[in-house]
Amino acid sequence: MHRLLLRQVCPDSRVFRADGQRLRAAIEAAWSDGEPLEVDFEDQTIASISFLDESVATLFVDYDAELIRRRLKLVGLTQGDRDQLNALVAKRRATRTAA
């Protein structure tokens, strides 16, 4: 299993869409060999809808939800951020279904 630490991928900022794009790119690069991936948020509060949407939720537009569940594990995500992310994922999945 591969492991990404949030502070290594996004050391300076975890607020903007560009920051989220950096994490998403790292996730997709780590997936290239088919191994599962753990992203460790290290219990840091993100509280940025833009970051959470761009980094993780948009994956649900391009990839099947079951594939993501099998291959991506998010650890150290605060409950508030997890709640926000779950709402964003629901919206993104609805977008995929509607397309």
N, C-alpha and C positions, 0 to 999 in steps of 0.2 A: 504494500500500500504506500502510495506517495503521500507526502504531507507538506502543506504550505502553511507558513506562519504569516498572519496578516501583517505584522510589523515589518517583515522582510519584503513582502511584495509591495506594500503601500506604507513606507516608513514615515512620510511627512504629513500625509493628509488622507482622510477617509470620509470625505464630505461630498465631493463633486462627482458628476458622471464620469469625468475623465479618470478619476481614481478608481471608480467601479470598473471601468473598461480595462484598466491595468490588471485588476484581480481576475476579471473574466478571461482575459487573454492568458494569464498564468494557469487558470483552471483548464482551459481548452488545450493548452500546450501539454499539460501533465496527462490529459486524457489520451494523447496521441498513441500511447502504447497499450491502451485497454485496461490498465490497472486501476483499481479503485483509488479515490483521492480523499484525503481528509484535509479540510481547511480549518485551521485553528484561529478563531477570533480572539483568543487569549483573554476572554472576559472583559474586553474593551467595549464600552458603550459606543455604538455607531450613531444611532438616532438620526440618520440621514436617509430619507426615502430615496433620493437620487442615487446614492451609493449602493444601497441594497438592491434597488431595482436593476441597475446596470450590471452589477457584479453577478448576481445569482438569479433574480426573477426572470430576466430576459432569456436565460438558458431554456426556460420552459416554452418559449416560442420556437426555438430552433431544434430542440431535442425532446424526445418522448419522456413523459414524466416518470415512467417506470425505469427507463435507462438512468435518469438522474438519481432516482432513489437508490438504485443498485451501486452507482459509481461515485456518488458524492456524499460525503458525511461532513456536516458542519458541527464543529465542537466549540465550546467556549463562547457561544453566542448568548448574549443576555436575553432574558425572557421578553423584555420590551422590544428588542430588535427582532427576536424570533416571531413575535406577534405581528410586527409590521411586515416582515418578510412573508409570512404566511398569507397575509391579505394581498400583497403585491403578486405573489405566485398565483393566487386564485384569479386575479385580474388577467395576468399573462396567459394562463391556461385557457381562460374564456376567449381571449383573442385568438389563440391557436385553433380552438374548436370552431370559432366563427369563420375562419379563413378557408 
